[in-house]
């Protein structure tokens, strides 16, 4: 499989092209956006410090993953904020992730709200069963239907309930999602929204098994609205400010890992060879399905952007994606059993994927 000679993106990446030197169009278009800086971050924070009608200055989204754990530490120890940590339990948090959350809030001495939602648990079996019948890379993100909606809605509602005007999230790391590129690569947000809605509708018509659960299209639509409509969020929760930490201070993987492991007792989920997005079992399955259908995982995006930023050389990046792209058979067997889906359905789906790939190679 051909990969970019500068980063590690493969020829199966949506929308990728190569020039005569085998450099991909994403590397050619890449421009480094410097962090906004700590001074600007402090200026934003100081606008909200002490403004809350309650005890808290800030609400921090804490998933138990690497970046959110560091963000909580930064908010408490560097920004000296009075923090309320908020965690959504989607039903698929590894035990190690749950332990990471409890260690962080205990060591840092912050108040913590954890809310359980069952939208993901209600939807994932129907989505995965339909997907296995007709595998489509474009529909892999739908495995998470309900989870993002619960996170967006829960985060905003908790901020409103406690009258906290500032939300701090561990976003802004060098990631760019390829999920929407299956449907649209338009620079226009309005066009991308239209293409996404149209593309999703076509996928549902191609595979009516998604419609066997009548509520599933509704939850897909609701998640779409919360994810893409800032107007809806502003109307329902006016005055809330969402700050992405790593857009201001920059993202340093080694620094983050060293700190959270030494000071907050953070440990990676044993079934994940990558410390990135290892806080949910569903994410591991998603990455595996990308691997078997496209030959790469979302880790290729992160590693490629790290290479472009000069944080990683290509040789180490290639070794890393090869190492981190492996999911154990034990995990897959156990997770399908947890979901109540016979493993034979996955094996039959894998055989169909291999048959299609062989047919394309022959052509």
N, C-alpha and C positions, 0 to 999 in steps of 0.2 A: 504494500500500500504506500503510495507516494505521500510524503509529508513535506511541509514547507521547509526550505533549507535554512530559514532563519528562526522560526519558532517550531512547534511540534504539531500544529493543526494538520489533519490528514485530508486527503482528497474527498472524503465522504462528508466533510463538514459543510453544512448548508450554505450555499452561495459562494463557496470558495473558488478562486481562480489562481493560476500561477503564471508568472512572467517567464521569460526565457531562462532566467537564473533560478527558477523554481522557488521564488519568493512569493508568498501569498498576498492577495489584495488586502487582507486585514493588517498585515505588517506594513505594507506600503502606505496605507491610510492612517497608520497609528501616529498619534501625536500625544506627547506626554503632558498631562494636565497636572501641574504641581499642586500640592496640598495648599489649602487656603491659609494655613498657619495657625499656631497656637494663640497668637494675639487676637485674631478674628474670632476664634472659638471662645476665648474668655470674654470678648466683647458681647457676643451673643448670649452666653451664659449669664453674664452680669445683668442683662436686661430682665431676666426671669428670676434671678435669685431673690427669694423672700417675697415674691409676688403671689404665691399660692395662698388660698384661703385656709389651707390646712398646714400640717407640719412639714410637708414635702416640697422640695424645690423641683424635683425631676422624677420622671418615671423611666426606668431602664428595662428594656425587653431582655429577659434572661432565658435563653433556650437551654443553657448548659453546654453549648458548643464553645469552640475556642474563642471566637471573636466577641461574642456577647459576654463571656466571662471576663475577658480583658476590659471590655467597656464598663462593666460594673466596677471593677477595680479602679479604673481611671476616673470615673465619676466621683467615687468616694475619696480616694487617696490624692488625686491630683487636682480635681476641680473643687474638692471640699463641699460637695453638694449633699443635702439631706435627701436621700434616695429611697424611693419605693421600688423594689424589684418586682417584675411581673412575668410569670411563666405560664404558658399554655401547655397543658398535657393533652396531646392528641391521641393517646392510647398506645403509641408505638415508641415511646422514649425508652432507650436501653436503660437497664439498671445503673450502669456506670454514669450515664448522663444525669439521671436523677440524683446520684451521689455527688456529682460535680456541682449541681445547683445548690444542694443543701450545704456542701462545704463552703461555697462562695459566700452565701448569705450569712452563714454562721461566723466565718472568719472575719468578714467585713462588718458584721454587726448591723445589717440593714433589715428593715421590715420587708416582708415578702408576701405577695399574693400569688397563689397558684390556682388556676381554674381548669377544670376538666371539660373538654368538649368531645362529643361523640360523632361529629359530622364525618370525619375521616373514616372512623370505624364503620359507620353506616354505609358509606359509599364505595370503599376500596374493593370489596369483594366483587361487586357488580361491575366496576370499571375493569378490574384485572381479568375477570372471566371473559368479558367482551373483548378485551385487548388480545388475550391468548387465542381467541377464535380467529381474529384477523389482525395480526401484528402490524402496527404502524408507528414509526418513530415519532410522528407528529402528535400522537395521542399519549405518549408516555407521561407528559406532565399532568395529564388528567388523573393519574393515580393519586394525586394530592388534593383532589377536589374536596372542598370543605375545610381543609386545614388552613390555607392562606386566608380564607374568608373569616374563619374563627379568630385567627391572629390579628388581622386588621381591625375587625369589629371589637374584639376583646380589648385590645390595646387602647383603642380610642375610648371605649366605654369606661374602662378603669380610670383613665386620665380624667375623664369628665366627672366620674363619681367622686374622686378625691380632689377635684378642682385643681389639678396639676396642669399648668399651661405648657410645660416643656417635656418633650419625649426625646430620649437619647437611645439610638440604636447602633449596633455594631456593623453598620453597612458602610460601603465605600471602599471595600477591598478590591484589588484588581480583577474583577470578574465581569464578564459580559455574557448574558444568557443567549444561547442559540435557539431556545425553544420557539420563539415567535418567528424566527427566520424560515421555518417550514411553510408559513403562510404568507409572510410579507417581509420585504427588505426595503420598503419605502422609507425615505427620511421624514415623511409627514406622519405625525402622530395620529391625526384623524384618519388618514389612509390606512395606517397599520391597524387601528381599531376596527375599521370596516373589513379589512382583509382577514383579520383574525376571526371575527364573527362569522364571515362567509365560509372561511376554510373549516372552521369547527363544525358548521352546519353540514358541509359536504361530507366530512368524516362520519358524522352521525348517520347520514343517509346511506353511506357505503356499508356501515356496520350497524344495522338496526338493533343488535343485541344491547347496545347502550341504552336503548329506549325501553328495555324490559323493566327497568326500574323507573317508573314515571317521574319521580322527583329529581332524577339525576340531571336532566337538562336545566331544571330550575336552579339547582345549586351551581351548575356551571355558569349560568347567566349571572347569578348573584356575585359569584367570585370575580367574574369579568368586570362587573360594575365597580366593585370595591377596589380592584387592582388598577383599573384604568381611569376611573372617574374621580379626579380630585375635587370636582365640583360637589359631588355627592357627599364626600367626607367633610368639606368645609361647611356645607349647609347644615349638616347634622351636628358637627363638633366645631363651631367657630372659635377662633382664638388659639387653637393648639398649634404648637411649633414642633416640627420633627427635625432633629439634628442628627446627621449621619457622622459619627465620630471620625471615621477614617478619611472623610473628605477634607478634614481640617489638619489632622496630625500625620497623615500618611500611614501606610500599612507596612509593618515590619514583622514578617512571620517569625523570625528567630527570636526577636525581642518579646513578642507576644507569648510564644511557647515557653520560653525560659521563665518568664514572670509567673504565668498562671500555674505552671507545674511546681515551681519552688515555693510560691507564697499562698496559693489557693488549693493545693493538693489536686489539681486537675489531672485526669487521666483519660486517655483515649479509649473509646469502645473497642474491645478486643477483636470484634469481627470486621472492623474497618481498618484497612491499611493506610488510609489517609486521615489526617486529623481535621480535614476540612469537611464540614457538613456531615459529621459522624454522629450527630445528636438525634437521628431518627432512622429507624430500620427501613422505612419506606424509601428514603433517599438512597440507601445502599441498593435496594432492588431496582430503583430507577436507573442508577448508574450502570448496573449490570445489564439491564435491558437495552440501554444505549450501546453498550459494548457488543452485545450479540447481534444487534440490528445494523449498527453503523460502524462498528470497529473502534470506537473511542468513547470516552466518558466525559463528564463535565470537568474533570480534573485537567483535561487538555487545555481548556480555556484558561483556567487559573494559571497553569504552568506557562502557557504561551504568553500571557500578559506579564508574568514575572520575568520572562526572558526579555521581552521588549523593554521593560523598565530597567534592565540591567541587574536584577536581583538574583538571577539564576542563569547559568550558561546552558547552552542547548544540550550538550552531552549529559549533564546531570538531569536536565529536564526530561530527556528521553528515558533515562533509567528510572526516573521517578514515576512517570505515567505507566510504564510497564509494570513496575512493582505495585503501584496503588490501584491498578485497574482490575485486580483479581479479587473475586468474592468466593468464599469457600462453599463447597457443596453442602457442608453441614448447616451453614446459615440458610441456604436456599431451601433445603428440605424442612428445616425447622420453621421457617417463616411461612412457607406455603401451608404447613400443618396448622400454624397459628391462625391463618386466614381461613382455614376450612376449605381449601382448594386442593384437590388431588394433584400430587406432583406429576402424575402422568399427563395431565392437561398441559403443564409447562413443557414436558418433553415432546409432546405432539406439536406444540407451537414452535419449539426450537427446530424440529424436523422440517416444518413448513418454511421457516426462515432460511435454513440451509439449502432447501430445494430452490427457493427463489434466487438465492445468491449464486448457486451453481448454474442456474438458467441464464442469469445475466452475464456470468463469466464466459459461458459458452457462446453467447451471442456476440 
